Amino acid sequence: MSSLLSRRTRPRRILLGGIGLLVAAVFAFPTYWMITSALKPRLEVLSAQYDLIPLSVSLDNFGTAISKPGFTTYLTNSLIVTLGAVACSLVAGLLAAVPLARLRFRGRKGFVLLVLVAQLAPLEALFIPMYLLMKDLGLLNTLPSLLLVYFATTLPFTVWTLRGFVNGIPVELEEAAMVDGCGRWGAFRRVTLPLLGPGLVATSVFGFITAWNEFLYAFVFMRDSSKYTLPVWLESFQTAFGTDWSGAMAGAVLYSVPALVFFLLVQRKLVAGGTAGAVKG
Amino acid sequence: MTTVLPTVPAGEHPPAPSGGRKARSVFRRLTGERAAPYLLLAPAVIVLAAFLGWPAIQVVGISLRRLDLGALVRGEVIWVGLANYQEIFADPEFWTITLRTLAFTATCVGGVMCCALLIALLMRHLPPAVRIILQVTLVLAWAMPIIASTTVFQWMFDQQYGILNKTLVKLGFESFAGYSWFSDGVSTLGVISLLIIWQAVPFVTFTLYAGLLSVPKDLYEAASIDGARPSQAFRAVSWPALRPLITLTTFLSVLWNFKVFAQVWAIREGGPDGESTTLPVLLYLKGIADSRFGVASAVATLMVLLLVVLTARYLQLLLRTREGQA
């Protein structure tokens, strides 16, 4: 019976497998094309010949991109702004997530709603007042302005997902530690905090990718090209060196690598976290 | 250590209950039990209020003012009522851009949801090796930073040396030699939609696939024993598990795609001739390029209102269940 069934479904399985590979090829192509274009010698990129598979490989483009004036500055800018924002929102987020998950107090529901609404805020619509606010604070064209915006942007989902992770740790563990003579803080530090490790990592990667990706605010706030972050740099690269596609592709690869590495670390958790942040309580 | 924070600013205390207790124990009780949650929440509340709440109020306020660079420098506050809104409504360009933004959002959301649903359903029937290959490629597409993928798409669609035109010519469509995909607004937005769909499908696919995996296998077996055709099994077994996730991801897609700026701006800056300008691009042009902050804020306010209308049904559901559970 089962062999009959499998024989009958075999062509269907092959067909579906073929479709699956085709879809995979479609999704992989832009990444493949970015990498191969970056690896091709400059002259070969801009040629009329059909070059789906690179004929020769060189690392020159990466050398050119890295040695382009200011690349390290843009990289540093991006890292300062992104890591700073993630660190801040992790601290403030954890401080807020613990009472939301563990304590009963007046106004808790209201705060949970606030965090939820904040998550949905269309930031693209708020950049005019934000621009004026930063101008008033004298922060326009400085890295702290972006750091603050990314802090505020990543904070709501940091609070939300961390609250979920704290909820997932049985409160009985903390109570047991308190029975054994730990204070409330001691119980938290010795029991809950270590168990929160993976949650903190997943949440911070989530924040890292948001801030690393951000374009609009970086584009609007930063007037001096020495203050650009990588996304703005990559975009300007393209207009300034309109024909240098191999250089742009090498830049794109370099800019993608950190996001890619972090993403691969936690991509399973991202789905869980992303949907938990919006469906489950 | 019973208190969570060692020092407590006096202003943060809730009013002390009346009653004759020793000051010290009242203090301890207040800081340890009553004030602690508020103190812990304070940094988050301050940041959210200053950098999300305040701008959100401000954007409405500025939309009722005439504010340009001159007024800003002189520190003038000129209230003009609804004049900014009247100006926008009187501009036929605004209505074109609004309709274009809605059509663009609908295309992206529709495309993302259809592709993701089909791929998620396909994934269940794939041999494990193929499934893993497909999942890896999806993760790669998802992980590529937005401006990087935008750059790559521009290169793929390049008029002279783009791989797409080269391939089409190779396949015998000679007329695509040197064809410009960015010569008009519809085609430009089409390329941008493809880019957005390509990058947004992975998240939705994984979410829906996770939903499908949560359906017990026995249910499918029972359905096939009962003689259900695949389409019937889908409707009776898969759909109920998928429906809440489809509603959720559709809502998120509307939210994300309606306000897309980076891709639209990076591809052609809303061109050619403003034909691919969407509401966020208009907001940028009015606000930063023309420094007409009042008009731009009116556009922003209208954008948010439109977004609320588009997602009202789901927003309502979401807030209600959240309140119940919180």
Interface residues (C-beta under 8 A of the other chain):
Chain A: R13 L16 G17 I19 G20 L21 V23 A24 A25 F27 A28 P30 T31 W33 M34 S37 V45 L46 S47 A48 Y50 L52 V91 A92 G93 L95 A96 V98 P99 L100 L103 F105 G107 R108 K109 F111 V112 L113 L114 V115 L116 A118 L120 A121 P122 L123 E124 A125 L126 F127 I128 P129 M130 Y131 L132 L133 K135 L148 V149 F151 A152 L155 P156 V159 G183 R184 W185 G186 I209 W212 N213 F215 L216 F219 V220 L230 P231 L234 E235 Q238 W245 A248 M249 G251 A252 V253 Y255 S256 A259 L260 F263 L264 Q267 L270 V271 A272 G274 T275 A278 V279 G281
Chain B: M1 T2 T3 V4 G32 R34 A36 P37 Y38 L40 L41 P43 A44 V45 V47 L48 A50 F51 L52 W54 P55 A56 Q58 V59 I62 L72 I119 L122 M123 H125 L126 P127 V130 R131 I133 L134 V136 T137 L138 V139 L140 A141 W142 A143 M144 P145 I146 I147 A148 S149 T150 T151 V152 F153 Q154 W155 M156 D158 Q160 Y161 I163 K166 T167 K170 W198 V201 P202 F203 F206 T207 A210 P244 L245 L248 L252 L255 F258 K259 F261 A262 W265 A266 P280 L283 Y284 G287 I288 F293 A296 S297 A300 T301 M303 V304 L307 L315 L318 L319 T321 R322 E323 Q325 A326
